[in-house]
């Protein structure tokens, strides 16, 4: 399973590099006075990439930490962690 975890880590880091590239593109677009619509399109791509990053992280969490917590009878801890994602602070 260590190989799988390393692969997930590499995939997540790759996604982050893509997002950083999108952010740099938005910065340049704004510096170059690109149209607002073009900047918004790029911003929406960033948001979509962030959502995919979140989903990859959630999948990994559900497949590892949550399973372990359930096996160790820490169900309420797992539920609290997941619900905390939806709290606005």
C-alpha positions in Angstrom: 0.0 0.0 0.0 3.0 2.4 0.4 3.4 2.5 -3.4 -0.2 3.5 -3.8 0.1 6.3 -1.2 3.2 7.6 -2.9 1.3 7.6 -6.2 -1.6 9.5 -4.7 0.9 12.0 -3.2 2.6 12.4 -6.6 -0.8 12.9 -8.3 -1.9 15.5 -5.7 1.4 17.4 -6.0 1.0 17.3 -9.8 -2.5 18.8 -9.5 -1.1 21.6 -7.3 1.6 22.4 -9.9 -1.1 22.7 -12.5 -3.2 25.0 -10.3 -0.1 27.2 -9.7 0.3 27.4 -13.4 -3.3 28.5 -13.8 -2.8 31.2 -11.1 0.3 32.5 -12.8 -1.6 32.7 -16.0 -4.4 34.8 -14.3 -1.8 37.1 -12.9 -0.2 37.7 -16.3 -3.6 38.1 -17.9 -4.5 40.9 -15.4 -1.1 42.5 -15.9 -1.7 42.4 -19.6 -5.2 43.9 -19.3 -6.9 40.8 -20.8 -10.6 40.8 -21.1 -12.5 40.2 -17.9 -14.3 37.2 -19.5 -11.0 35.6 -20.4 -9.8 36.0 -16.8 -13.1 34.6 -15.5 -12.7 31.6 -17.7 -9.2 31.0 -16.3 -10.5 31.5 -12.8 -13.2 29.0 -13.3 -10.6 26.5 -14.5 -8.7 27.1 -11.3 -11.9 26.5 -9.2 -12.5 23.2 -11.1 -9.0 22.1 -10.6 -9.2 22.9 -6.9 -12.4 20.8 -6.7 -10.7 17.9 -8.4 -7.8 18.3 -5.9 -10.3 18.2 -3.0 -12.0 15.1 -4.4 -8.7 13.3 -4.8 -7.7 14.2 -1.2 -11.2 13.1 0.1 -11.0 9.8 -1.7 -7.6 9.1 -0.1 -8.9 10.1 3.3 -12.0 7.9 3.0 -10.0 5.0 1.9 -7.4 5.2 4.6 -8.1 7.3 7.7 -11.9 6.8 7.8 -11.6 3.1 7.4 -9.0 3.0 10.1 -11.1 5.1 12.4 -14.1 2.8 11.9 -12.1 -0.3 12.5 -10.8 1.3 15.8 -14.4 2.2 16.8 -13.7 5.9 16.4 -16.8 6.5 14.3 -17.8 9.8 16.0 -14.3 11.2 15.4 -14.6 10.4 11.7 -18.1 11.9 11.4 -16.9 15.1 13.2 -14.0 15.5 10.9 -16.1 15.2 7.8 -18.8 17.5 9.1 -16.2 20.1 10.0 -15.6 20.5 6.3 -19.0 22.1 6.0 -18.7 24.5 8.9 -18.1 28.1 8.0 -15.6 29.8 10.4 
